[in-house]
């Protein structure tokens, strides 16, 4: 989703995961277009007999839900428009509901504060580690065989996390911030060593030590299921029970 310019799905609704995350990233999204048939094997989309190939241009309108088979000219919304600011000020006199943002990084928090949010309703700390420079450390933590290896990985993650949380608090400047404690993203953290094979962009150093058959070949017990979506991966040796 970070790489996408917009999001189009064949299922879901306004409160689905795709819609919420797209909104946080500031990307247009049309979700729940049930007439779409997405074929992952042929990498095509079919709607009313029309076949759309991978690489063709689509334009989407996140406000109306319209989808166009063409590259239409677009412009970014101007949230600093003085007319819009005046309208929102009027609404503030009557609204009964406050607005908080989902924010996982200081840049997200700064942007949300600029737009007038009254705090952070959810900071998902595991999202702090999706950066390509940080993911290998998460994998080191998940695949650690010894307490020393696990501690080394945790110490690195702690440094990342402290800096990010400090940035969130500074951006909110005293407003409430709700932080969800670390939920180890086991399937996402080990996605490169899943049953579909290594990630095509993985370098040998990324995979070194993670493709040991003793770690990846332990059968169904090493699979994980996240009920919020299909996020299954072979996670290798697991220490103790795992709950989501």
N, C-alpha and C positions, 0 to 999 in steps of 0.2 A: 504493500500500500504506500510506503514511503516513496517508491520509485514511480508510482502511477500519477498521471496528471488528473485523473478522475476515476470514479468507481461506478461500475454497473454490475448488478447482480440479478439473478433470476429468482431469488427467494429473499425473505426477510421483510422488514418494515422500518418505520421511522425510528424505532428504538432498538433495532438490531445492532449487532456488534459492528458490522461494516459501516452503518450509518453514523454511529457514535464516534468511531475512530476517525472516519473521514472528516467529520465536523471538527474534531480536535485538531487535525492536521490542516484544516482550512481548504480541503479539497471538495469539489462538487461530487455529489453521489446520487445515483438513482438506484434504489434497491427494490426488490420484489417485482421485477418485470417478468411475470410468470409465463409470458408467451415466448420467452427466449429458451432455446434448447442449446445448451453449451456442451460440445463434444470435446472432452479433453484429449481423446486419442487422436482425432484428426485436427485438433486445434481450430475448430470452426464454431460459429454461432449461427443457428438457423431460426428464422422467425417468418411465419406466413409464407413458407416456401423459398424465402430469400436466404442465401448462404453467404455469410460474411467471413472472410478469411483473416487469419492472423496477419497483422500489419496494415490492414485497411483502416482508414480514418473514421472515427465516430466522434460526434459532438453531443454532449449531454447538458441538459438544463436541470440543475438540482432543485430549482424552485417549482417548476411545472411537471417535472418527471419526463419531459420529452427527450427522445433520442433521435439524432439525425445521422444518416449515413453520408457524412461529408465532413470536411474540415471548415467549420464556420469561424469567422473572426470573433474573438472574445476580448473581454477587458476585465481586469480585476475590480471587485467592488471597492468603492471608496467609503470606508467606514468612518472616515473623518469628515465626511460631508456635513457642513453646518446645518443644513435642513434636517438631515437625519439626527444629528445631535440634539436639535431642538425638539423633535418629535419624541426622542427617548427621554429627554428631560421632563416633558409633559407626562409621559407614561410613569415616570418615577413617583409622581405625586399620587398615583392611584393604585399602583401595583401592590399586591400583597405577598408576592413570592420573590425571594432573593435568588441571585444567580451566582453559582460558583463554577469553576472550570475543572476539567480534567487536565492535569499538567504533570509531566514526568521529568521535564528538564527546565533549567532556568530560562531558556529562551522562550519556551511555551508559556511559562508563568509571566514573563515580562510582557509578552504580546497580549495575554488575557487581561492583565492588569490595565494595560493601555485602553482596552475596550470596555473597562468598567466593571469587571467581575468583583465580587465581594469576598473572595477567598478561593481556596482550592478544595473542591469536594472530594477529590480522589487523586492521590499520587501513587501510581503503581511502581513500586521500587524496582521490580524486575525489568521494567522497560528502560531503566537507566543503563542496562548492559547490552542493548541491542546494537550499539556501535561496533563496527567491524574490529576495532582495536580492543574491545572489551569482551567480545564473545569467546575468544579462546580462553580467557581466564575463567569464564563461567563453565566451560567444558572441562577445564582442569579441575574445578571444584567438584563437578558431578562425577568425573571419572577417577577421582583420587583413590589410591589404594591404601594410603597411610594417613594418619592424623597430621603428620608434618606437611604432606603435600596439600591436604585440605586447608590447613592453617595458612600456608603460603598464599593460596588462592584467595582465601577470605581476607587476608590483610590487604591484598591489592584491591579487591572489590570495596573494602571499607574506605579506602582513600577516595575512590571514585564517588562513592555514595555520600560521604561527608561533604565533599565539594558541591555536589549537585543539590543536596538538601539545604545547605547554607545559601545557595543561589536562589532556591525557591522561597525561603523565608525572607531573604532580603527583598526579593521582587514583590512579595505580598505586604511587606512593611507593617507587620502587626496584625494583619487580617488572618482569620483561621485557616489552617492547613491540615488536612487529614491525610495521613501517610499510611498506606497499607504495608505491613511488614513483608519481608522478602518471601515470595512464593516461588521457589526455585523452578524456572521454566525448563524442566527436564526435556520435554519433546522438542522445544524450539532450540534449546541450547545444544542439543546433539543432532540437529537436523541433518548435518553433513554426513553422518554415519548411519542414517536410517536404512530401511529395507530397500529403498530405491537406489542406493548407491551413493557415492560421494557427490557433494555439491559440485556442479560443473566449474565453479570459480574457485574451488578450494585448491590451495597450494600444498605441495608435499609437507611443508612444515606445519600447516594447519592440521593435517591428518596424521602426522607422526604419532604413534603410540595409541591412536584411537581406533585403529583398524585391526587390533589384535583379536584373533578369533575367540580367545578366552573372554574378551569383553563384549563382543558383539554377537556371539552365537549361542546365547543362553536360552533362546526359545521364548515362548509366550510370556513367561514370568517377567521379561524385561520390557514388555510393551506397556505404554501408558495411554490412557484415554482421558481427554478433556471434554466434558459435556458441553462446553461452549462452542465447540467446533471440532473438526477432524484434525487433531494435532497428535498423531501417533508417531512414535519413534522408538528405536531400540536404544535403550539407555545404558546397557551394560550392567555391571554389578551394582546392586542396590543394597544399601545398608539400612536394614530395618524396614518397617512398614512405610508405605507412601500414601499420603492422603492429599486430596485437593480441596 
